[in-house]
């Protein structure tokens, strides 16, 4: 299965690292399967941490508040793609929504900076 890279630029103009070249933290993985089509779900994350996110099956949208409100959607990660998500300090919930949950899996790994 081929994976693509999504290049992200931070608000300060810094180009984010390439996910494949970052170093995952041992035993930090989170795997989740969305439960209901088009429903906001929460993943508990560590504040101030960067995660590599890999989505299989279909695309997912991510945010730090409910993804049921379009203004809260910060990241869109296509299927079979890696992306870096930077969790702000003070935030411990990553919200996710998938239009079709059948066959969709979300993998998160902490990375060292």
PETA-V357532 format. One record per backbone hydrogen bond with DSSP energy under -1.0 kcal/mol. NH is the residue of the N-H (numbers start at 0). CO is the residue of the C=O. E is the energy in kcal/mol with one decimal. If there is no record, write none. Layout:
nh={NH/NH}
co={CO/CO}
e={E/E}
This chain:
nh={3/5/9/12/15/20/21/24/27/29/31/37/38/40/42/44/48/50/51/52/53/54/55/57/59/60/61/62/68/71/72/73/74/76/79/81/82/84/86/90/93/94/95/96/103/104/105/106/107/108/110/111}
co={79/81/13/9/7/17/18/109/24/107/105/97/35/95/93/91/45/84/108/82/106/80/104/55/76/96/74/94/65/68/69/61/61/59/54/3/52/50/48/87/42/62/40/60/100/55/31/53/29/51/49/22}
e={-1.6/-1.3/-2.8/-2.0/-3.2/-2.1/-1.2/-2.3/-1.3/-2.6/-2.4/-2.8/-1.2/-2.5/-2.5/-2.1/-1.2/-2.6/-2.9/-3.4/-2.5/-1.4/-2.4/-1.1/-2.1/-2.6/-2.9/-1.9/-1.1/-2.1/-1.6/-2.6/-2.0/-2.8/-2.7/-2.0/-1.9/-2.7/-3.0/-1.7/-2.9/-3.2/-2.7/-1.9/-2.3/-1.4/-2.9/-2.8/-2.8/-1.8/-2.2/-2.3}
